[in-house]
């Protein structure tokens, strides 16, 4: 065996970690994370070599097969103790690093240097896809560079979503085909078990998931940190759900079963009454008029076609929301204390969910907040002076001294004085891809990576 140079990975000692200050604890975590990325990069390179020596054309002479495993993923999983999904990422990224296509070179470099994780690299690889007649390799290089910069501070799940968004921006004409591919994957199976239980197994396409999630969220929202209720009846119902002895998962199943039971017994058109499950679709006027471009179903991670937006609007109607040149919707002034239903819908379109970086709460789980508080600051109930915040971040603002500041069309979350963990204001950005595209088109600028997320 040829002599090899040992690679040293240095990490600080964990001695005395129990008494470390908060800032020191987070610094230790970051240093250990960087060390792990270096180790995982090495594992990916090795996994890629295992895959190369286990090619299908080698048959039972392949390394994995001779080791008693059916696939290189299975061999890597067995030797490293990683899950099947983690082993698959190691193998896929290892193959990419061995001979990266030009558009993924920034990603391979990021893994090799320890700047991004193997999971994030695999998410970028899957989300961006390959060049096509509509998407040039140079465009994918730019997108890969942007995502590599974001991946240093975002988990793989969020990077996967960003990668799909960028692919949809670059390849709007292919959205319909990708939507059909996802819909073709949908299925539902009921598998009777030996103990008398039945396992529910399935996959939902984005539109179906939006309908089912909307219905179940109505029941479980008080348990999952959804918005608080002002109406006494709704508040009493929420307290009943919070006090229910069933688990949240049991509540979800019982709610779904009850909906099926009611639907089976009800007359046509009377299943859900005024509260039937519905989906919120965001699409720009120009895309709707031209039948080109993309639309987004609220709460779902992938784009949908304009044709689907038209179909949903035909079935359920639509509410047009007009924005001014700066992207601000309708106003109500100080004539009423609470945001109206129309304003709440406009805020959902404006923000797309809780706008704090790293927060994934959808618009349906947020609460409308006056930037200039109604009583203290004599704030107006205008959409431009309102913002959506999940319950956690709303409570931070009201109880922990944080505040939201608006400068024109830019918004920031300001930490309380003396907060050493957050030395700078945190820029707030819309989570709605349609809104971001419209703002970008109105004010052209070069693509840049957003400010790294901070978790207040």
N, C-alpha and C positions, 0 to 999 in steps of 0.2 A: 504494500500500500504506500503510495507516494506521501512524502511529508507534507503536512498542511499547517498553515499559519492559523493560530487560534485567534478568534475574534473576542475581545473582551467587551462585555456590556456592563457598564457601571450604573448602579442604582444606590441611592442613599439608604442607610440603615433605618429600620423601623423602630429601633429602640427609643422608648420614650414617646411614641406616637400618641399615647393616651392623653398626654398633657400638652401636646402641641397646640399652638394657637390656630384659629380657623384658617388664616392665610397660609400658615406653614403646612397644615394638613392638606389643603388643596394643591399646594406646590409639590408636596410629596406624591400625591396622586398623579399629577401631571408628569412628573419625572418617571414614575413607574410605567405610566401609559406609553411614554416615548420609548422606553426600553422594550416594552412588549411589542411595539410596532416593528422594532428592529428584529426581534426574535421571529415574529410572524412573517416578516419579509424573507428571512432565511428558510423558514418552513415552506413558504410558497415556492421558492426556487427548488428545494428538494422535492416537493410534491410534483412540480412540473417535470422533473427528471424521471420520477416514478411513472408518470403518465406517458412520457416519451418511450420508456422501456416496457410499457404495457399496451402498445398499440394493438388495435384489432387485428391487423394483418399478421401479427406474431402468434396469434392463436394461443394455445396452451403453453407456448414458450415465453409468453410475456411475463414480466416480473411479478405483477399482481397475481396472475394465475398460478405461477409456480410457488407463490407464497401462500396459496390456498384461498385467495380472495377473488371474487368475480370481477371487480373493477378497481382501478387505481384509487377511486374515492374511498372504497371500502378498506383498502390496505392502509391508506393515510389515516382514516378514522380509527382503525384498530391500534395503530402504533402511537398515535398522538393523543388518543382519548378525546378527540374532538367529535362533535355531533356530525351526523351525515351532511347537514347543510354547511357547517363550517369546513368540513373536509372538501366538499365540492367547491367551495370558494377558493380554498388553498390550491387545489388542482387547476381550476380555471385561471386564476391569476398567475400561477406559476407558468402555465403554458403561454399566457400573454407576455410575461416578462422574458421568456426565452426568445421570442421573436415577435415583439410588439408591432402591430400595424401602425402606420404613421400617425393616424388620428388618436391612438391610445398611448403614444410615446410619453406625453406628460404624465399620464396615470402610472405607467410602469416606473418612470423616474421618481414619482412621488412615493411609491411603495418602497423602492430600493433605498431611498434616503431616509425612510422612517417618518416622512411627513404625513402620510395618510395610512389608514388601516387597510388590511386585505379586504375586509367586508365592504368598505367604502369603494375600493377599486373595483370589486366585482359588481357593485350596484351601478357604478358609472358605465362599466363595460356593457351590462345588460340594458340599461336605460337608453344609452345613446345609439346602440345598434351599429349598423354598417352604412357606408355611403350608398347612395342610390341615384337614380336619374334626377331626383328632386333635391338631394342633399349632397353637397360636395364634401370631399374629405377635409378641405381647408376649414369649412364651417364646423365640422366635428372636432377639429383640433382646437379651435377657439372655445368651443363648448367644454371640451375636456380640460382645458387650462382653467376655465372659470370654476368648474366643479372641483378640480383638484385643490384650488384655493379655499373653497367652501368646506371641503371634506375634512380639513384639519380641525374643525370645531363643530361638525354636525355628525350625528349617528348615521349608519348606513341606510336606515329606513327613510330618513329625510333626504339624503343624497339621492336615493333611488327615485323619489318623487320629483326632485329638481331635475334629474337627468331626463325623466319622461317629459317634463314640461318643456325643457329646451329642445328635445327631439320634436315635440309637437309644434313648437314655434318655427323650427326649421323646415318641417315637413307637414304643413297643414293639409295638403291634399291627401296624405296618407292616413289621416285621423279616422276617416270612415272605415277603411280596411282594418285598422287596428281595433276599432270598436267592434266590428263584426267578428274578428278573431276572438276577442274576449267573450263575446256573447255565445259563440260556439262552444266555449269551454264550460258553460254553466251546466250544473246537474244537481240532482237531489236523490239521495238513496236512504232508505230506511232499512237498517240491518238488525234483525232480531238477534238478541244475545242469549246465551245459555241460561242466564239467571233471570230471564223474564223481561229485562230492560231492552229497549231498542235504541241503537246508536243512530244519530242523525248525521249524515255525511253529505257535504255538498260544496259547491262553489257558486257565488253570485256574481253576475256581471255588474258593472258600476250602477246602472239604472235600477236594477232589481235590489241591489244592496242599499241604495238610497231610500227606496220605498220601505223595505223591511226595517232598516235602522231607524228611520223616522218614526215608525209605529212603535217599536220597542223602546226608543228613547223617551217617548211620552210617559212611559210607565216607570222607567228606571232612572230618569234624570235626577231626581232628588238624591239618589244613592251615589251617583257618579260625579257629583260636583257640578251639576247643571245650575241654571240660573235660579235665584230665589224668587218667590212669588209675592206680589203685593195684594192681589185679590184674596180676601179671607177664605173663600171656598177652596181656591187652589192651594193656599198655604196649608189649610187643614188636610187636604189630600196628600200634600207632600210630606207632612209630619207622619201621616199614617203609613206611607211607604217607607220612610226612614225607620219607623218603629217596628215594621213587619219582621217577624222572626225568620222568614225565608231568606236565603242568600240572594244576592243580586242576580246570579245566574239562574236560580230557580224562578225568580220573578220574571225574568226574560222569557223563559220557556213557557211558564203558565200564561203570560200575556199573549204569546204567539198562538198557543193552543186555543185560548179563549177567542181570539180573533177568527181563527179557522172555524170554530164552533158557531160563532155568530154569523159568519159569512155563509155557512152552509144552511142556516135556518132562516136567514133574512130574505126579504123580497129584493129583486133586482133594484139597484140604485139606492138601497137603504142600509147598506152594510155598515158604513162608518159615519153616516150623517154629515154634520158640518165639520167633523174633524177627521175626515178620511186621510190616509197617508198620502202625501204629495211630495214632489221633488222640486227643488228650486234650481233653475237653470239660468246661468249668466252668459249672455252673448251680446256682442256689440251690435249696434244698429247697422253699421256698414256691412258686417259679416252676414247679418240676417237678410239684408236687402240683396246682397250679391250671391247668396247661397254658397259662399266660400269662407274659408277660415275655420275657426273652432269655437266650441262652447264648453262650459264646465258645469257639471252637476255639483251643487253645493255639498261639501263634505266628502267628495270623492277625489282620488288622487290623479286620475287620468282624464284627458280631454275626450269630448264626445263630438259628434258631427253636428253641423248646423241643421241637417235634415232631422236629426233626433230632437233638437231644440224646437223645430217647427212642429213636430208631431206632438210633443208634450204640451206646447202652447195651444194647439188645436184641441187637445183633450181636456186640459185643465184651465185654459185661459192664461192670460199673462198680465203682468203689471209693469208698464214702462217706467223706468227711472231715468230722469234727465240729469245730467251733470253739467256744470259750467266749465269754462276754459281751464280752470285749475283742478277740476275733478271733484268739486263739491256738489252734493245733491241738494234737496229741498230744505226749506227753512220754516220754523214756526215761531221764532222769537221767544219772548217770555210769557206768551199767552197761556201756556200750560206747563205744569211741572214735569210730567212724564213724557217720554218720547212716544209718539203715536205708532200704530202698527205699520203705517206706510214708512215712517222714518226708520223704524226698526229694520224693515226690509231693505231700505236704502243703505243703512249702516252695514247690513250683512253683505250687500253688494260692494260697498266701499272697502271693507276690511277683510271679508272672507273668513273671519274667525278672530281669535285673540292675536293681536299684532305683535306681541312680545316675541323676539327671536327665540327659537327653540320650543315654543309652546304650540302644541298641536290641537288645542281645543277648537272644534268647529263653531260656526256662528250660532248654531242652535243651543250651544252650551255656554254662551256668553251673556253678559249683562251690559246694558247701555250706561255709560258713565259721562257725566258733564265734565269737560276739561276745566272750565271755570264753574266751580260748584254753585248750584242753584241758590242756596241760602247764604253761604259765606262770601262768594264772589259776585253774586247777582248774575250768574251765568245764564245764557240764553239756551233754549231748547232747540238749537239748530244742529243739523247734521254735521256741519263743518266744525262745531264746537262739541261734538259728541264722539265717542269712541267705544268700541266693543272690547270688554275685558272679561276673561274667564273669572270664575269666583275667586280663585287663588290670587290672581293679580289685582282684582278689584279690591280684595281685602287688604292687600299690601298698600294700595294707594290710600285707603281710608283709615287703616289702623296702624301702619308702620311708617308713615311719614313720606312715602313716595308720592310723586305727582307727575301729571302729564303736561307737557308744554307744547304748544303749537306755534310754529313760525311759518306763516304763509300756508303752504300745502305740505310742510314737513312737520312730523310729530316726534317727540322724544319722551322717554320715560326717565325722570330725574330721580336719582337715588337720594335718600335722606342725608343731611349733613353728617359728616364723620363716618360714613360707610366705607370702610377700607377695602371691602370686597368688590365694590363697584365704583372706581375712581372717576368714571366718565359717564355722561348721559348715554342712554341706550336708544339708538334710532328705532322707530317703529315702522314697519312696512306692511303693506297690504298682502294678504295671503291669496287674494283672488287673481288668478293669472289673466283673466280678461281685463280687469282694471289695470294691471301692470302693463299689459300690451298697449292699452289705450293711452296711458300716461307716457309711455316710451315713444309712441307714434307722435304725440302732441309736442313733446320736447325731446327731439333726437339727441342721443348722447352715445358715446362709445360704451360698449359693454364692459362692466367691471364687476368684480366680486363684491358682494355686499359685506357690510360690517360683520365680523364674526359674532355668532350668537353669544349672549350672556344670560345666565339663568338667575334671575333675581329671586 
